[in-house]
Amino acid sequence: MSKWSSCLKSIPAYSASARTTYSWQKPKTITFAPEGMKEINRGYTFRRHERLRGRKNVGELFQTKESFFHYPFKVLILRSDTGTGLRILITVSKRNHSKAVDRNRVKRLIREAWRLNKAALLERLLVSGKSMDIALIYTAKEIYPQQLISLKINKLIVRLIETHETPL
């Protein structure tokens, strides 16, 4: 043993029983998942399996007739009794926002608002064992602030919950 080991044992951070946690470490909470579905992290995340990807999946979503308009979003919905829970596609028109910087900023604001507000809808879908694919099309010509987009996303999620509770 070194001459410093006795000193280090007295410091709580270096003792074997104490574990250091950092501000960037978040506790992970895993929810139950209906049989056949993988477990989904309930934290405030927006992971790859929550994004709608692939030409076939996007094509099926845009072929559906179920949609509504909630300014500044046009929302397309594809509901099914089986699937992966909740997947979302976010698009911003090149006609309304010609600069890629603007389109990316709007998408970033929408993703952040969705990430923070999606929990209620996701929980309802997990309990019922159904899935929903959603396309959010941003139709406004100006870029709204984060607070307004978050408020609109929250109201949109409430409407999606009402839509989810109606039969197919």
C-alpha positions in Angstrom: 0.0 0.0 0.0 1.2 3.5 -0.8 1.3 6.2 1.7 -1.6 7.9 0.0 -4.1 5.1 0.1 -5.3 5.8 3.7 -5.9 9.4 2.7 -7.8 8.5 -0.4 -10.1 6.1 1.5 -11.2 8.9 3.7 -12.4 11.0 0.8 -16.0 9.9 -0.1 -15.5 10.2 -3.9 -12.6 7.7 -3.8 -14.2 5.2 -1.4 -15.5 1.9 -2.9 -19.1 2.5 -1.6 -19.5 6.0 -3.1 -20.2 6.3 -6.8 -19.6 9.6 -8.6 -22.4 10.8 -10.8 -21.9 13.6 -13.3 -24.4 16.2 -14.5 -24.4 14.7 -18.0 -25.4 11.3 -16.8 -29.1 10.8 -16.8 -30.9 7.9 -15.2 -32.5 5.6 -17.8 -36.0 4.4 -17.2 -37.3 1.6 -19.4 -41.1 1.0 -19.8 -42.8 -2.2 -20.4 -43.5 -3.1 -24.0 -46.2 -5.2 -25.4 -45.1 -8.6 -26.7 -43.2 -8.4 -30.0 -42.1 -4.8 -29.4 -38.8 -3.8 -28.2 -38.5 -1.8 -24.9 -38.7 1.9 -25.4 -36.9 4.5 -23.4 -39.3 6.9 -21.7 -36.8 9.6 -21.2 -36.7 12.7 -23.2 -35.0 11.2 -26.2 -35.6 11.1 -30.0 -33.9 7.9 -31.1 -33.5 6.4 -34.6 -36.3 3.9 -34.2 -38.7 6.8 -33.5 -38.0 8.4 -36.9 -39.9 7.3 -39.9 -37.4 6.2 -42.5 -37.4 4.3 -45.8 -39.1 5.0 -49.1 -41.7 2.3 -48.6 -42.8 3.5 -45.1 -42.9 7.2 -46.2 -44.8 6.2 -49.4 -47.4 4.3 -47.4 -47.9 7.3 -45.1 -48.3 9.8 -47.9 -50.9 7.5 -49.5 -53.2 7.6 -46.5 -56.3 9.8 -46.5 -56.2 10.6 -42.7 -54.8 14.1 -42.2 -55.6 17.4 -40.6 -54.3 20.9 -40.6 -53.1 22.6 -37.4 -51.3 25.8 -38.2 -48.4 25.8 -39.0 -48.4 22.1 -39.5 -50.2 19.7 -41.9 -50.3 16.4 -40.2 -50.6 13.0 -42.0 -51.4 9.9 -39.9 -51.1 6.2 -40.5 -52.6 4.1 -37.7 -52.2 0.4 -37.3 -53.0 -2.3 -34.7 -49.4 -3.7 -34.8 -46.1 -2.0 -35.2 -43.3 -0.2 -33.4 -45.2 2.4 -31.4 -44.7 6.0 -32.6 -42.6 7.1 -35.6 -42.4 10.6 -37.0 -41.3 12.4 -40.2 -40.6 16.1 -40.1 -40.5 18.0 -43.4 -40.0 21.7 -44.3 -40.9 23.0 -47.8 -38.1 24.2 -50.0 -40.6 26.6 -51.6 -41.2 28.4 -48.3 -37.6 28.3 -46.9 -35.2 28.3 -49.8 -32.0 28.3 -47.6 -31.0 25.0 -46.1 -29.9 26.8 -42.9 -33.5 27.9 -42.4 -35.0 24.5 -43.1 -32.6 22.8 -40.7 -33.3 25.3 -38.0 -37.1 24.8 -38.3 -36.6 21.0 -38.2 -34.4 21.3 -35.2 -37.0 23.4 -33.3 -39.7 20.9 -34.2 -37.6 17.9 -33.2 -36.9 19.5 -29.8 -40.5 20.4 -29.2 -41.6 16.9 -30.2 -38.9 15.3 -28.0 -40.2 17.2 -24.9 -43.9 16.7 -25.5 -44.4 13.2 -27.0 -44.6 11.2 -23.7 -48.4 11.4 -23.3 -49.1 10.1 -26.8 -46.4 7.4 -26.6 -47.7 6.1 -23.3 -51.3 5.8 -24.7 -50.0 3.9 -27.8 -47.9 1.5 -25.6 -50.9 0.7 -23.3 -53.2 0.1 -26.3 -50.6 -1.9 -28.2 -51.2 0.1 -31.4 -48.8 2.1 -33.5 -48.9 5.4 -35.3 -46.8 6.9 -38.1 -46.9 10.7 -38.3 -45.7 13.2 -40.9 -45.4 16.9 -39.8 -45.2 19.2 -42.7 -44.2 22.8 -41.7 -46.2 25.1 -43.9 -45.5 28.6 -42.5 -43.3 31.0 -44.4 -41.7 32.5 -41.3 -39.7 30.8 -38.6 -41.5 31.0 -35.3 -39.8 31.0 -31.9 -39.2 27.8 -29.9 -42.0 28.6 -27.3 -44.7 29.0 -30.0 -43.6 25.9 -31.8 -43.6 23.9 -28.6 -47.1 25.2 -27.8 -48.4 24.2 -31.2 -46.8 20.8 -30.9 -48.4 20.3 -27.5 -51.8 21.1 -28.9 -51.2 18.9 -31.9 -50.3 16.0 -29.6 -53.6 16.5 -27.7 -55.4 16.3 -31.0 -53.5 13.1 -31.9 -54.5 11.5 -28.6 -58.1 12.3 -29.5 -57.6 10.8 -33.0 -55.9 7.7 -31.4 -58.9 7.0 -29.2 -61.3 7.0 -32.2 -61.7 3.5 -33.8 -59.9 2.8 -37.1 
